[in-house]
Amino acid sequence: MHLSADSGWRMPAEWARHAATWMVWPSNQAQWESGWRVSLPDVQRDFARVAAAIARFEPVRMVVDPSAMASARALCGSNIELIELAVDDSWCRDSGPTFICHPQYGLAGLSWRFNAWGGKSQYDLDRSLGRRILDHLGVDGFSTALCNEGGAIHVDGQGTLITTESVLLNPNRNPGIDKATFEACFARYLGISKTIWLPGDPEYVTGDMTDGHVDGVCAFARPGVLLVDATHEHGSVYAEVVRENRCALEQATDAHGRHFELLDLYEASAAVDQHAEVFCASYTNFYIANGAIIMPAYGIAADQNAAEQLAQAFPGREIVPVRIDAIAHGGGGIHCITQQQPQVQP
């Protein structure tokens, strides 16, 4: 298919109706147990809980490495579709395709160049996962030489995209590539007319393997309204990162010229394992499923506060907390391990 700047392809907002959610079953024992010092069976139980929560609302398609089919069958149950494909790691938001829709051509996918967040882990298999998922579905796909991950972008479905400079302009991904190149790509493939660039984590002080993905910074509740990661800390390097990103959002306007309404979503600081190399305590790393919000939970009092804030931001959706203590040790949350496949309108 020929693709121009006004191609008609769009990336729907996450709250648009889904046909399914894609996930990848965790099987990289060395990464989880040696790298992040957390039990792989515990991680798998967390993934199974997330999948079961989502499956109440929409189909779940779980990619499983051939070596891990037994554990996936044992823990996922019959209502999770298991798809055998060789993989390196389990962060489907980043290694999977970005699904896009067209009023005439229907569903397609965009496969970004994936290099495991700047070469931080193995990715020989994951670099082709987006294309293989699209082949499994039998849908058309596009590819780009630009390095990106799904967790690095949020869209509102009305032409606005938010991302971070510390990820997309990082020399470990896109040396020499400027903002204009990305903005042209977003316009052509995702239907974006306004890209908002946040600083992210420019000094790389948080230890986040992603270098500052936007899905740990903020998330759209609806066009013009953002839930923003917040902290009760003062004076820490993390608090400064939070402050700088919030400041950028306060000054930004979306594709329709609106300033954002910002809703604070305070992190789960009491849950952080101080001995962990990295720990994702961001409640903004939730996932919007059909009729529900699947939110990270840690078994602390702050879970209830986050659930109440999410209920106010998403009236009419069921708020479903899922414990992710083991997943959090890998530096990610529920949004990081999920990828929505939009429902194509007939």
C-alpha positions in Angstrom: 0.0 0.0 0.0 1.2 3.5 -0.8 1.6 5.6 2.3 1.6 9.4 2.3 1.3 12.0 5.0 -2.5 12.1 4.6 -2.7 8.3 4.3 -5.8 7.9 6.5 -4.1 5.4 8.8 -4.7 6.2 12.5 -3.6 4.7 15.8 -6.8 4.6 17.9 -6.7 5.7 21.5 -6.4 2.9 24.0 -10.0 3.3 25.2 -11.3 2.6 21.7 -13.0 -0.8 21.5 -10.5 -3.8 21.4 -10.7 -7.0 19.5 -8.1 -8.5 21.8 -5.1 -7.9 24.1 -1.7 -9.3 23.2 0.8 -10.4 25.8 4.0 -12.5 25.9 4.6 -15.2 28.5 7.7 -14.7 30.6 10.3 -17.4 30.1 13.7 -15.7 30.3 14.9 -17.2 33.6 18.3 -15.7 33.5 17.0 -12.2 33.1 14.4 -12.4 35.8 16.3 -14.4 38.4 19.9 -13.4 37.8 19.3 -9.9 36.5 16.4 -8.8 38.7 16.6 -11.4 41.5 13.0 -12.4 41.4 11.6 -15.9 40.9 10.4 -16.7 37.4 7.4 -18.8 38.7 6.3 -15.7 40.7 6.6 -13.5 37.6 4.6 -16.1 35.6 1.8 -16.1 38.3 1.7 -12.3 38.1 1.3 -12.5 34.3 -1.4 -15.1 34.6 -3.3 -12.9 37.0 -3.1 -9.9 34.6 -4.2 -12.1 31.7 -7.1 -13.5 33.7 -8.3 -10.0 34.7 -8.2 -8.8 31.1 -9.9 -11.9 29.8 -13.0 -11.0 31.8 -13.5 -8.1 29.4 -11.9 -9.1 26.1 -10.0 -12.0 24.4 -6.3 -12.4 25.4 -3.7 -13.7 23.0 -0.6 -14.9 24.7 2.6 -15.4 22.7 4.6 -18.3 24.3 8.1 -19.5 23.6 8.1 -23.2 22.7 10.2 -23.8 25.8 7.5 -22.4 28.1 4.3 -23.9 26.8 3.9 -26.2 29.8 3.9 -23.4 32.4 1.7 -21.3 30.2 -0.9 -24.1 29.8 -0.8 -24.8 33.5 -1.3 -21.2 34.7 -3.3 -19.4 32.0 -6.3 -21.7 31.7 -8.5 -22.5 28.7 -9.8 -19.0 28.1 -6.4 -17.5 27.2 -5.3 -18.2 23.6 -1.7 -19.5 23.5 0.3 -18.8 20.4 3.7 -20.5 20.0 6.3 -18.2 18.7 10.0 -18.0 19.7 10.8 -14.9 21.8 13.5 -13.5 24.0 11.6 -11.5 26.5 8.1 -10.6 27.7 7.4 -6.9 27.2 4.8 -7.0 24.4 4.1 -3.3 24.6 7.6 -2.7 23.3 8.4 -5.6 21.1 5.0 -6.2 19.6 3.4 -4.2 16.7 1.6 -0.9 17.0 -1.8 -1.6 15.6 -3.4 1.0 13.2 -6.7 1.3 11.4 -7.9 2.7 8.1 -11.6 3.5 7.1 -11.1 1.6 3.9 -8.3 -1.0 4.5 -9.2 -2.0 8.1 -6.5 -3.3 10.5 -2.8 -3.2 9.9 0.3 -2.9 12.1 3.5 -0.9 12.3 6.7 -2.7 13.3 9.2 -0.3 14.8 12.9 -1.2 14.8 13.4 -2.8 18.2 16.8 -3.0 19.8 15.9 -3.9 23.4 16.0 -0.3 24.8 19.4 0.5 23.4 20.9 -3.0 23.5 20.3 -3.6 27.2 19.3 -7.3 26.7 19.1 -9.9 24.0 16.7 -9.2 21.1 17.6 -11.4 18.2 14.1 -13.0 18.3 12.1 -10.0 19.6 13.3 -7.7 16.8 11.0 -9.7 14.4 8.1 -10.3 16.8 5.9 -7.5 15.5 6.0 -8.8 12.0 5.4 -12.4 13.1 2.3 -11.4 15.2 0.9 -9.6 12.1 1.7 -12.6 9.9 -0.2 -14.8 12.5 -3.2 -12.5 12.2 -2.9 -12.3 8.4 -3.0 -8.5 8.3 -0.8 -6.1 6.4 2.1 -4.5 8.1 4.4 -1.5 7.7 7.9 -1.2 9.0 10.2 1.7 9.7 13.9 2.1 10.3 13.2 4.3 13.3 13.8 2.7 16.7 10.9 3.0 19.0 8.9 1.0 21.6 5.1 1.0 22.2 5.7 2.2 25.8 7.4 5.4 24.5 4.2 6.8 22.9 0.7 7.7 24.1 -2.0 9.0 21.7 -5.4 10.5 22.3 -7.1 9.3 19.1 -7.6 13.0 18.0 -4.2 13.7 16.6 -2.1 14.2 19.7 0.9 12.0 20.6 3.1 12.4 23.8 6.6 11.0 24.0 10.0 11.6 25.6 13.2 13.0 24.3 15.3 10.7 26.6 14.0 7.7 24.7 13.5 8.5 21.0 16.4 11.0 20.7 18.8 8.7 22.6 21.9 7.8 20.7 21.5 4.2 21.8 18.4 4.0 19.6 18.4 6.8 16.9 21.8 8.5 16.6 21.5 11.6 14.5 17.7 11.5 14.1 15.8 14.7 14.9 12.3 15.5 16.1 11.1 16.4 12.7 11.9 12.9 11.3 9.8 11.3 14.0 7.0 13.8 13.7 6.7 13.0 10.0 6.6 9.3 10.8 3.9 9.8 13.4 1.9 11.8 10.9 2.2 9.3 8.2 1.6 6.1 10.1 -0.4 7.1 13.2 -2.4 10.1 12.0 -0.7 12.5 14.4 -0.8 16.3 13.9 0.8 17.3 17.2 3.7 15.6 19.0 4.4 16.7 22.5 8.0 16.1 23.6 8.6 15.6 27.4 12.2 15.5 28.8 11.6 12.0 30.2 14.7 11.1 32.2 17.5 13.1 30.4 20.2 12.4 33.0 19.1 8.7 33.3 19.0 9.0 37.1 16.1 6.6 37.8 17.8 3.4 36.6 14.8 2.7 34.4 15.9 0.3 31.6 13.7 2.1 29.1 15.5 5.5 29.7 12.2 7.2 30.5 9.1 5.7 28.7 6.1 8.0 28.7 3.8 5.2 30.1 5.6 5.7 33.4 5.1 9.5 33.3 1.5 10.0 32.3 -1.5 8.5 30.6 -4.6 9.9 28.8 -7.9 9.5 30.6 -9.6 11.2 27.6 -8.6 13.9 25.1 -7.4 16.9 27.1 -7.1 15.1 30.4 -4.0 13.3 31.7 -3.3 11.2 34.7 0.3 12.2 35.7 2.7 10.2 37.8 3.3 12.1 41.1 5.4 11.6 44.2 5.4 12.7 47.8 9.1 12.8 47.8 10.9 16.2 47.9 14.5 16.9 46.8 15.3 13.4 45.4 16.5 12.9 41.8 13.3 11.1 41.0 11.2 14.0 42.3 13.1 16.4 40.0 12.3 14.1 37.0 8.6 14.1 38.0 8.7 17.9 38.4 10.3 18.6 35.0 7.9 16.3 33.1 4.9 17.8 34.8 6.1 21.3 34.0 6.4 20.4 30.3 2.8 19.1 30.4 1.5 22.2 32.1 2.9 24.3 29.2 1.8 22.0 26.4 -1.3 22.1 24.2 -2.8 19.3 22.2 -3.7 18.9 18.6 -6.8 21.0 19.1 -5.0 23.8 21.1 -6.3 22.7 24.5 -4.2 22.9 27.7 -4.3 19.7 29.6 -6.2 19.0 32.8 -3.7 17.2 34.9 -4.8 14.6 37.5 -2.1 13.5 40.0 -1.7 9.7 40.5 0.7 9.3 43.3 3.2 6.4 43.0 3.3 3.4 45.3 6.4 4.5 47.1 5.7 2.3 50.2 5.9 -0.8 47.9 9.4 -0.1 46.5 11.9 -2.9 47.3 15.0 -0.9 48.4 17.2 -3.8 47.5 15.9 -4.1 44.0 17.9 -2.9 41.0 14.8 -1.3 39.7 11.1 -1.3 40.8 8.1 0.0 38.9 5.9 1.8 41.4 3.9 3.8 38.9 0.1 3.6 39.0 0.0 5.4 35.6 1.2 2.1 34.1 -2.4 0.8 34.0 -4.1 -0.7 31.0 -7.5 0.3 29.5 -9.5 -2.8 28.6 -13.0 -2.9 27.2 -15.1 -1.6 30.1 -12.4 -1.7 32.7 -9.1 -0.3 34.0 -6.6 -3.0 34.9 -4.4 -1.3 37.5 -1.2 -2.2 39.2 -1.6 -3.1 42.9 1.0 -3.8 45.6 -1.0 -4.7 48.7 -0.5 -1.3 50.3 -2.9 1.5 51.4 -2.0 3.6 48.3 -3.7 1.0 46.1 -7.1 2.2 47.3 -6.2 5.9 46.7 -5.1 5.1 43.1 -8.2 3.1 42.5 -10.4 6.0 43.6 -8.6 8.4 41.4 -8.9 6.1 38.4 -12.6 5.6 39.1 -13.1 9.3 39.0 -11.1 9.6 35.8 -12.9 6.7 34.1 -16.5 6.8 35.1 -18.4 3.7 34.0 -15.4 1.5 33.8 -14.7 -1.2 36.4 -11.4 -0.7 38.3 -9.6 -4.0 38.6 -6.5 -4.0 40.8 -4.0 -6.8 40.1 -0.9 -7.5 42.3 2.3 -7.2 40.2 5.0 -7.3 42.9 7.2 -9.7 40.8 6.7 -7.9 37.5 7.6 -4.6 39.2 11.1 -5.9 39.9 11.6 -6.0 36.1 11.0 -2.3 36.0 7.6 -2.5 34.3 3.9 -2.6 35.0 0.7 -3.8 33.4 0.8 -1.4 30.5 4.3 -2.6 29.7 3.2 -6.2 29.2 0.1 -5.6 27.2 -0.7 -4.4 23.6 -4.2 -3.6 22.4 -5.5 -4.8 19.1 -8.3 -2.4 18.1 -11.7 -3.6 16.9 -12.1 -2.7 13.3 -15.4 -0.9 12.6 -17.5 -2.7 10.0 
